[in-house]
Amino acid sequence: MSDPNKKVSLKEKVAKQGMYVLSHISPKLSSKVLYRILTHKKLNLKNPELFNEKLMKLKIDDYNNNDLVIKCTDKYLVRDYIKECGVEEILNEIYGVYNNAYEIDWDKLPNKFVLKCNHGCGYNIICTDKDKLDKEHTIKTLNKWMKKKFGYETSELHYPKIKPLIICEKYIETDAGVFPNDYKIYCFDGKPKVILTCTERQNNLRLNFLDLNWNELDIGTKADRAESIPQKPECLDKMIEYAKILSKPFKYVRVDFYDFNGKPLFGELTFTPARCAAWYYSDEGNKFLGDMLKL
């Protein structure tokens, strides 16, 4: 995931501005350019076979203008979708929703919390001690993010259609005081097929792919894998059932969960992972997943 606060070079700024303009002119062309930059390969939209290629085509032909996709990409409005699906028990507790950072009443917040913007990726501030939080810098950062039109630079045009908001959520940690593991379930036409586990999230992120029976799949890059398969969460069956419910209307969606003290906790719905140019699949894995996505 990219860091929205990372300083960029003049060359990168020019490239991003170019993508911003190109996305307005031609989403198809901007996707082709982005794919070439990120993968060093030509994007095949006529007869796509690889997973990343098919996601690009699905994004261009459907998801960029799909009202339900836009709603479910919105980190706040997706909560309404989950309630409509009758599974609101998986939602994290929310402390407040704000139109700008000046509206935040710090006195009403607990000592630990998470602030995030609903309209992009990487717009997160994790507070583990409110007394030590630089509130002035936090307000400045959040308001800066709120003004950004996320999605044009990455050719993900469902994002700019989201009304920006700031959300404050409960801070989630295990009994050991670390981030819980992240379980990302790849769903195709409402059917969960593959699980991506994200472990060691506080140090050196490790990624492992598994099937629904918790057997490892050799479809990821070896450099990103944990040495051993992560322990199977007790609530895996429940995660899979929830993923089945939430993914039903979509050709493809990744349903993300945390294992919070043995209970599934919803993370987000992701339609265009890694800008449809993920680096963490092997060539065989990209084809393997591509075969699952029927356009």
C-alpha positions, 0 to 999 in steps of 0.5 A: 500500500502506498503512503499518502504522506510520502515525499515524491520526486518532481518526476513522480509528481509530473507522472501523477499529474499526467495520469490525473489528466489522462484518466479524465480524457480516457479511462481505458488509455490511462489504465493501459499506461498505468499497467505498463508502468507497474508491470512493464507489460502490455495490457491485453483487454481484447482477450485477457487471461491474467487476473490483473488483466481481467480486473482491469477490463472489469473495472473499465467496463463496469466497476468505474460506474457501478453504483453498488461498487461505489457505495461499497468502496465508500468506507462509511456507506459500505456499513449500510450495505452490510446492514442491508445484508443482515450481518451488521454484527461484523461491523466495528464500533464507530465513534464519529463521522466528520465533514472535516477534522475541525469537527472532531471532539477529542474529549469524547474519544477514548485513549485509542482509536483510528481515524480514516478517510472514506474515499481512498486508500492509505488515509489512516491515522492510528492513535494508541495514546491520545495524550501523545497525539499531535492533534494540530498535525493530525487535523492538518493531515486529515484536511489535506486528504479530504481535499484529494480526489483519490482515484484519478492518479491510479485510474480507479474512477469509482473512488472520485464519486465518493463524498469525502468523510472522516470516520473514527473507529474503535482501535482493534488489537489482540490480547497481546497488544498487536494488530490482528491478522488480516484475512482477505477472501477472494470471491467470484460470482458470490463464491469464496475461492481463495484466502490471502492471509496478511501476518506480521503486519507491524513489522515485515508484512507476510502474505500467504495464499490458501484454499478454503480447507487451509491448504497452501496455494503456490500462487504468490511470490516466494519473497513475500511468504511467511515461512510457515502457514499461519494458524487457521482462525477458529472463526474461518467458517463464519468468515467464509459464510459472511463473504458469501453473503456480501459478495453475491452481487459482484463478479469479483470482490475481495472481502477482508476480515480481522480475527478479533478474539475469535470473532470475524470483524469486517475490514472492507470490500476491495474491488481493484486490489493494488490498482489491478496490477498486484505484484504479489502473484506469481505468473502461474498465480495470476493465470490461476486466479484469472481462470476463476474470473469469468467475464 
